[in-house]
Amino acid sequence: MNISDFKSGIWQQQYQYKSFMPEPINHTWLIDDEQLSYQLSIANIKLGELNAWSMLIPDIDFFIKMHVRKEATTSSRIEGTQTNIEEALQKAENINPEMRDDWLEVNNYVEAMNLSMTNLDKLPLSNRMIKQAHAQLLEGVRGKHKMPGEFRKSQNWIGGASINDARFVPPHQQVVPDLMSDLEKFLHNPDLFVPDLVKIAIAHYQFETIHPFLDGNGRIGRLLITLFLVSKGILIKPTLYLSDFFERNKSLYYDNLTRVRTNNDLRQWLLFFFEGVRQTAENSIDTFKNIITLRSQIEQQKIVTLGKKTKTAQQLLNQLYGRPIIDSTDVANILEVNPSTALRMIDDFIKLGILDEMTGFKRNRIFIFSEYVNLFK
């Protein structure tokens, strides 16, 4: 099917309302548009550059932890949570009780991503994996009673106080398993010669249109993008997260998804998606460049001044790249030293301008690697 000939689906009459039945997507897709082809090529080039950077940086997994935290914070913020990245990096006991539910939702997203990345080592990207991620996402949070890890068995809707004034009503629950099966086959069909970025852009649209869960569809749908790129080997590491682009262009994100359903305009959605990949890849590359610069400055101009403490200080610094908010107990455990030695090392890092105290307290103090955290804002 040519992209320009795409028909999104039909409205089906249900009892007292109509739901949208999307067309299956597991078939050939042809791009007959020069602008689409050009923007796709630019996005692919930027992805390749990002992938190269991720292979050049030593200890990349430390930095990936921060990317995942930023993604979890941003993707959850699209859905209404208020946790910022500084809060997301802290322990639960340090979070204001009134904000702990939001913090837990962000933390669950991190765990869902980590679980999925572990599963990719032994399982293909599948509905089974998506369900496992969803179960983790809703564990112990506000959506815990909304069938975690299971496709919905009742009708849901988007926007509006009830289904009668809803902005969009996804397909009836009875067709969800078949539609999700079609989506899964589309992702893995070896007979479809569809560019991978086109494939995941279409799959993301279809997932959000099916809305297979009672809660968490937006977050799981955005997580699906990164998992697909890693599963296909396009990215060696999970370094591309589109939630920041979608959050900054939230109205356009929703408008473009809606326009596919109402106007059969898949072209505009693809252009938006490719632009998101391009911008996000460029921003991630810039972040990696800034990390390298910061790391070099700290190691060559600050850590070396500590003399015989340099080796221990380097050990702590490496851990800070994956865990940039800590307390003295954390430092003692990382370095396997007593509390007084840990406090002296923290004081050294404060004097060097590496750590800042962020509570203003004299006891139970918490410290932040501010320069580094700011790179992810």
Beta strands, then each sheet from edge to edge (+ up, - down):
strand 1: 9-14
strand 2: 17-22
strand 3: 325-326
strand 4: 356-357
strand 5: 367-368
sheet 1: 1+ 2-
sheet 2: 3+ 5- 4+
end
